[in-house]
Amino acid sequence: MDTLPFDPSTITREDLMIVGIGISGIVVHIRGTNIVVKKFGLSDQDQHSEQKIYEHLQSHGRAHPNILKYYGRVPLEYELFKGGLLFEFHAHGPLKDCLGKLDALGITPAQRSCWPYQAVSAVAYIHSLGVTHCDLGVHNFLIHNDGRLVLCDFAGSGMEGIKGTVAAGTRYTHPDAYDIYYETGPRDDIFALGSTLYELYFEKRLFEGQTSDCIRQNLREGEYPELSAVALPLRNVIKNCWFHREYTASMALTELGPQTTSLN
């Protein structure tokens, strides 16, 4: 809290602007700062889990350039913040809301060319520390103020001692996950990563415009989109994420190579 660029005791409701609403809570920007507060609902289980996971990811001086920066929790005596979690603010918001208008936002092709590596690097990092995101997708990547991607929203994610409580959206869900005996794990993040990389390349949603039922049927029947237009090595990485059961994010990182320009 000592490093915060504002004094919580001086903030009023007029200083707060809602920038995001999700299942677990709302995100408000503190005007005049680069900070957002994530305030949770009636149950604090998601807040406790997300706090523990971010502390784990940033413990012992660790930090990753493609993980959203976490500042800590607001002390409970500041009732306006409801003990919320503090994160770095990025004005562009979720990547999902920016697809199809990246040029207008001033995001250059050179910046976008690094996104596949950055997305894979973020997943490889959390997996190396025993964290499974459980809801990977373009909705949970933010565009950093400097143009890189940062992975966010670990409410409902899992690690040792914390059971994951969320599931990925239909276009990011492994088709085997609908089997009653299926056990979730890092493999689910990898499948979702394949769909995310597809969306990064084409700048549109996988099976865009189709209903969840149609998407689920396509995936279960093996009706995946054509990838011949995707440049190598990204094409192989997407295929491996979707079809190779033993594929890992670290393997994808090696295959892509450093700061790949696979979108060119």
Beta strands, then each sheet from edge to edge (+ up, - down):
strand 1: 16-21
strand 2: 25-30
strand 3: 35-40
strand 4: 70-73
strand 5: 85-88
strand 6: 141-143
strand 7: 149-151
sheet 1: 1+ 2- 3+ 5- 4+
sheet 2: 6+ 7-
end
